[in-house]
Each structure stands twice: as structure tokens, then as C-alpha cells.
Amino acid sequence: MADKKKKPIIKKPLLKKDRPAVPLPTLPVIASKSQRDEAKGQDKVGIGTSVLSLQCPYCQSQDFVKRGTRLKKGGKTQLYLCRACKRTFTPVWFKGRQHSWQVILDAMSYYNLGFSLEQVCKIMNMKKAPFNKGGKGDFEDAKSNGGGDNAKRPENVGIGTLQPSTLSAWLEKYGQLCAYKRMRSFGLKMYSPYEIIETCTLAHRQLYRFRYHKAKTKLIMADDFKHFKFKPMKEFLDNVTAETPHQYFQRPAAEVEPALGKQSLGGQILRASEAPLKFSKTEMIVRAKHNYACALAGLVFQGVSDNKQRHEALQKFFLANDSVTVATEVPVYLRREDLEHMQTQLGFKLYTKNKDAEKNDDANSLREIDSNEIPKLITGHIDFLQIRNGAIHILDYKGCAAKERPIEQLTLYALALSRLTGLRLFHFKCAWFDENDYFEFFPLHVVYKRNRGRKRIKTIEGVYNLNEKVNKIENLRPMV
């Protein structure tokens, strides 16, 4: 009897439920200053496994300083000097890489704007002009052929050719950093990559680049029913380019209202950071956090060599990659009539410095401002405007957030935006941040006091004591 031929074994593909779980890429965590201080005395640093964590590869110490740069094939690389072992090292995430960290961020930004993998590689290889490095290399320059002289600049010479497979690997590895990725396919159905962000340069005594993500705003409104009430905000952003009264931001008050002249503070146009208006800091708290904005800021700053370009690089990356930032450098203004209405009809408390008060007399350091002392016009530009968790967030980047107290500036921004959109001040939150800290407060608690009698407020971060000083914030961090 002839031997039966064995049938070949055909392996069926595993069903989705039977497939082994593939671990998701971990989100890099930026180590705060307190975490670094705690890790100095440890033998094994827990945050050392993070892509963005910095430590000496020889002694695992985190006590280091910058020590110049080194020109490599992928561009300039920052060098660090370890104070413990006196050795020089480079960041771990640059080891063996052909492309610099800045090229990685630029490529992900172009992809999330709606360009395909091949289109992004073509743009990066031809232009070699950084997306997140200031005014040059904006996404609008992708229409140009070759990027002009940018490709011949010294910092761009030697950048390797980017391949779609490399970009795909970056998106898979750092995909969790770019939350807009889940909204990208829906945004492409609304606008082309060249139209998804509306850009306008505003000559308001100096140049400001207003940017507005139209697709993201629509998707945020439709994603959560709590955001539907912010439709007036969308209408305001749609009309910024066409209906902004630019003369308010350019001319002095004597030209805008010749009849008023320059009599006093009431006849001037002032910026929000220069306005004489003050607010009482009693019965309010400032919450300290370390959230996603801090992590993204630390990520972007790895690819920005010039500190002067940090501000605009941060705005571009937030707008193109996160899922909540809808606009940057938004122009706002407050008229004297608006402030008088808030003071008389809404009961908001507006103060100015009391020059007759003694130096240490905190209770009498402020006095209510008269109507003739209110500036004719207060203008400003909001750094970041976000819509998330049923509220509108006004953000301002500060180089050293822990030492700053921009309460008046951010509160005036919120009052102006509330007046221009018709939304209640209740829906606004204000915050300032850097790569280490994030501090937020409610502007309504600054201008409206209810005298509830509470002295402590419990939050997720801990227990805060209500501020008792009139002229300053005592504590930015929780007591417990």
C-alpha cells in the first residue's frame, strides 16, 4: 500500500482576539525640577528609561550643564558636561540617529497638517527648512520649490534624505505625543493641508503671526456637547482676519479720539501688561500642575537651539499636533465703556495702586479705580487659546513660570475675550506654564468675590489655602 502523502500544514491567521497584545509606545515624561532633585541621591534613576530624560551615561548623574554644540551629519547636537565625573556626553536619543530631533518634530507637524508620508519626505528633503524654528519654514512655504536659499544654510547642510519608512516609524514611536492624529482623517475631509490653518501677519506696533486651526475647532465643537455653547468663540475666530480693528493696536489714543487728547491714563492705549488696573488676590487659589502642556514644551525645546525662537516654535507645534489648541496670537481689546459696564452692572472689582498707603500696609495697598482713570483702550495678544473639558483656556508661556505672577495680564485677556464673544466669564480659565510647571486659576474668582467664608479648598493636587493677601499670591503649590 502506497504511503499516504502528508498534507501540508496551513497556518490560519490569528483572529484579532487571539493575537498577542502589542505594547503601546510609552509617552515620554519630562522630569520636573523636584523629580531631578529626588533622583540625585538614588543609584538607579527611575526616569532614566524615558526618551526625554537626561542623565550622564557614565555615572548616571543628573547634575550637568550645557557645554557647547557638536556639528554632526544630522545637524547640531547639544553637548553636556557632567559635574560628577567631569565627562562630556550627548543626549541618549541622538545616539545613532541620522536625523536631528528638530527634523523629527518638523516631519510629524507636516504629517498632522494632512500631507502624506511621501509628500512630507519630499518637502523635508527639498526645503530642509525647519517648521518649528520661527518665521522661516512655515507650512505655507511647502508650496515653494526647494525652499530657496534655506537648503544652503550651514545648519541644513548634511541632513540625510528622509524616507517614508523612517517617518512611519517616528509616527508609530511618538504617536501618543500628537493627539491630533486621531482627528487628522476627519480634518482632511474638510480642508486641504494648505487651508487647514488660517494664517495672518498682524502689524500691531510689531509683527504678530495669528494662526487659527479651522478643522480642529469644528471637530472640537462636534465632539462634545459641552463645547457647543462656544459657537460664538468660533465665529469670533473666523472673523479675526477680516474684522479686527487694526487701528486700535497701531495708533495712540490722540489719533483714534482727537477730542480726548493725552490728558491722563484715561486717554491712552495701553497693553494688558502695562495697564494700571489691579485686582484683589483674596479668596482665590492658583493650582500648580504638571500636565501635557509641560511635556510638549519640553519635547519641542529639544529641537530649538535659539531661546528667542522658543515662543513661536511652541505655538506652531501645539497648533499642528495637539488636540485642543485652536488659535495662537489672538488679538483682543477692552474699551473703557466695557470696563465701566463690568464695574457698575456686573459688580466686578477693579483697583489701582494706592500711592498714599504705607509700604507694608497690604490691606490698603489698593483702592477702587475711578472711571476717569480707566485707560481708553487696553489691547493684547493671547499666546495660546484652547478648548477642552467644557472650558476655554487662555495660556501664556513664561520662561520661568514659577517666578512669574501674570494674574492681571491673563485676567484682562479673559475679560476682553468674554466681552468680544458674549460668553460668560464663568467659562474661562487662565494659565501660564513652562516645561516644568503649569499654574492655572479662574479669572472670575479674581474680579468677583462672594465672601463664602471658606479657608481651604481640596483638589486633586492637594489642599490649598485661600489667599489672604490683597496685593500678591502667597503660595502657588498645595499645602498638603
Summary of the structure (lengths in Angstrom):
residues: 480
radius of gyration: 26.2
end to end distance: 86.4
largest distance: 118.1
contacts: 1422
relative contact order: 0.11
helix: 37%
strand: 19%
